[in-house]
């Protein structure tokens, strides 16, 4: 199997682009494969690698800029770029764009994706494969919990502009949507748009129609196109009222006067009664490491799971 990496990124003299390939969700100490890319103009970079797999596997990869063998810039990786590969496929052609920190990066936080905009996601879902497959990978962070993304356009494959016949995209990572198309069923060029469907109805993306030019795809090959970001003019930013307060400022009638975890329940009850959606605190994780004054720094946690014993509710322990 051959993986072909392609990315448009303008470098300066002395810089090189590298693709770094590894098993999806790999640990920090697992082996990673470095693929140096080449260019003729300092902007269009490409490279390839031959691999052998006996069974389907989900891989992940990102791009780095290097100078004098040192990494000077690396892609944003909070949401990984997942590539499910199938040993029956002979080639994957990856047409990528550089991933920077999104302007709406807060929409990728777990508070949004796991609470306020919680949707059913199919992580590591394999591509639907045809003899010649085109995969579109779309970034759409503006959808609400009850909304889904669809593709509709001027061909039978895309529903002939009929929303009821549109192609559904699958959310395979937080705010990353994919769809597989049969290249044999696509005309040389076609116009299309993305749309959002929900119980409230259909919303088409803003702006002129998009144009899809059918790529040259060999038999038993997959062509992955990313960098698509639809815009919907009726988008309304997420808003929620809440309270920001340090734990040590909380007081309850029968409390110890220093703020503890026992104060959280009456605070939460009050927030619910006043129709608030968010409570935000300073870090409450354990910081005891050196047993000196330096342990008072709340942002130097020793664990993301251990809570600080300073805030123990003694009433619960007695």
N, C-alpha and C positions, 0 to 999 in steps of 0.2 A: 504494500500500500504506500502511496506517495501523498505527502502533505505539502501543499504549495502555499507559502505565505506571501501576501502582497499588501503593502500599506503605503499610503501617500503621506509623507512627513518631511518637511523641509528642514534639512540639517545645515550646519555650518562646517567649514573646513576642519577636519580632524575628528568629526563625530561619525559614529557608525550606529546602525540599528540592528538589534538582536531580538529574535523571538525566543521565548523561554517556555518550554513545553513540559508538562508534568501531569500526573494523575489528578483527576478532579478531587478537590477537597484534600489534597495531600498535606501531610504534616510538614513543619518547617525543616525537618532534617531529612526528608525524602529526596531521592535523586531527582534532579531536573536536567533536561536536555537543552543545551544552548545551540541555537541555529543562527549563525551570522548571515545577515542579508547583504545583498549587493545592490549597487545603483549605478546608473550612467549619468544622471543629472543632479544627484544630491537630494532628490525629492521622491521619486518613485522607487521603492525598495522591494526586493523580492528574494526568496530563497526557498529551498525545499529540503525534505528529508524523507528517506525510505524507512518504513517501519513494518514490523510483522506482528500481527495479532491473530490469535486463534479463536477469540470470542469477543463479542461486543464489549466496549469499555468507554467510560466517559473520561475524556481528557480535558485539560484546561491549559490556557496559555496567555501570555501577555507580552508586551513589547517594552524594550529598554533602549535608551540612548546611552552610548558609552564613548568615552574619550580616554585614550591611554590606558585601556583595560579597566577603567573605573566607571561605574554607573553614575551618570550625571542627571538622569531623569528616568522615571518609571511611570507606567500608566497607573491611573486610579483603579484599585482592585477590590473595593468593598463588595461589588457585585461581580463575581468571576465570569469570565468568558468561557462557557462550557461548550465542548465539542464532542457529542456522542459519535463514536466511530464504529463502523461495522466491517468485519473482515471481508465481507463479500464485495465491498466497494473498493475499486482499484485506485481512485484518486479523490482527494478533497482539495478544492481550490478555494482559498480563503481570501476574500477581498475585504480588507478591514480599514477602519479609520481609528485614529488615535483616541483613546479614552481619557479625557481630562475629568477633573472633579465637576460634576454637573452643576449648572446654575441652581437647580432645585434639589441640591444634595440632601437637604433635610427630609425630602420625601422618600429617601432610601433608608432612613433610620428605622430601627425595629419598633419604635413607638408608633410609627405610621404604618409600616407594612404588616406588623403583627397584631395591631390593636385597632386603630382608627380605619385603616383601609385593608382589612384582612380578607384575602381572597384565597380560593383553592388554587395552589400552584403545583405544577407537575415538574418537579426538579429532576434534571438529568433525563428527561423524556427523550427517547430516540427519535431521530428524524423519520418521517414517513418517506420511504425510498421508492424511486421509480428507476427505470433504466438510465435516464438522464434527469437529475434532480436539481432544482433551483430552490435554495432556502433563503428566505428573507428574515433578517433579524432586526427587530424594531425596538427602539427605546421610547416608552410612553409611561411617564410617571404620573400623569395628571388624571388617570382614571380613578373613579370611586369604587367602593367595595362591591356595589351591585352592577358594575359596568364591565363590558368585555370589548375587545378590539377585533375588528373585521376588515377584510380586504375586498373591494368591489371595483369592477372595471369593465372595459369594452371587449370582453371575450366570454365565451361560454364557461371557461375555466374559472373566471372571476364573477360570474353571475349576470353579465350583460347589464350592468348598472342597476340590477334589481337587488335591494338590500336583503330580501328574503332568500336570495340565492347566493349571497356573499360567502366568502371563505373565512372561517373563524381562525384566529391566531391563538396560540397556546402560550400562556405565561410560564416560561420554564425557569426563570429566576425573577427576583423582585423587580418589577417594571420592565422586564425584558420579554418580548413576545416574538414567537417564531411561527412560520408557516412554510410548508413544503409544496412546491408546484412541479407538475410534470412538464418538462421543457418541450416534449413532443406535442403538447396541447396548446402551446403559446405561439401567437403570431410573432413576426420579426420585431414589431413595435406595437405597444398598446398603451392606452391611457387608463389610469386607475386612481383611486383615492382610498384612504383609510376612513373608517367610520366607527363610531361607538354605539353599541346597542345596550339598552337597559330597560327595565320595566316602564320607564318614562317615555321611551321612544328611541328614535335614531338621530344621531348627530354626525353630520359629515364634517371632515376636516376643512379648515379654511384654506383659501388660496386657489390657484389654478390646478388643473389636473396634473398628476405626476405622469411621467413617461417611463415605461419599462422597455429597455432594449434587450431582447433575448440574447443571453451570452452564449458563446460557443462552449458547449459541454460535451465531452466525449462519453461513449457508452460506459456504463458502470461507474459513473463519476458524479460527484456532488459539488455544486458551486454555491458557496455561502456568501451572501451580500449583506453587509451591516452598514450602520451609519444612518439609518432611516429614523427620522424624528418627526412625527406628525404634530400639527398644531391645530387646536380647536378654539375658535374665537370666543366661545361661550365659557371657556375654562374659568372657574372661580377658585382662587387659592384657598387651601384648607385654613380654617380659622377656628380657634377654640379658646374659651376663657378659662383661666386657672389661677392658681396661687403659687408664688415662689417664696419659700421660707426655709431657713436653716432648721435642722432638727433641734438644736440647742435653744431655739427661741419658742418652742412649743410649750404650752402650760395647760394642765388640766386640774380640776378642783382637787382631786386626790392624788396628784402626781408628786414627784420628788423635787420639782422646781428647776430641773436642769435639762428637761427634754429627753424623752426616751421613746422606744418603739411602741410603748403602750399608748402614746399620744396619737398614733397614726389612725386608730379606728375612729375616735370622735372627730378628728380632722376630716377623714374620708366621708363620714356621715354628714358633716356640715357641707362639704363640697357637693355631695349629691343633692342635698336639700336646696342648695343655691344654684343648681343646674350648671356646675362647673365640670369641665372635662379633663383637666390636667392638674396634677400636683407635682411640683419640682422642688428638689432639695439639693443642698450641697452634698458631696460624697459622704456616704455613711459606711464605707468599707473599712476593714481592719487595716491600720497603718503601723501597728507595733512591730518594729523590726530591730531597731538599735537600742531601745529602752533609754533614749535620750530625748531632749526637747525636739529633736528633728522629727520624731514620730507624730508631732502635732499637725504636720502638714497634711491636709485632707486629700490631696491629689496624688499622694505617694502610696497607693494601696498595695498591700502585699498579695491580695487576691481579689478577683472580681466576684467571688462567691461568699467569702467570709465577711460578716458584718462586725462592726466595731463593738467590743464589749462595753465601751463607755456608755452606749445607749441601751443596755439591757434593761428591760422592764422588771424591776425587782419584785413588784407585786405578783407577777406570774411565777416567780421562783420561790416565794415564801409559802 
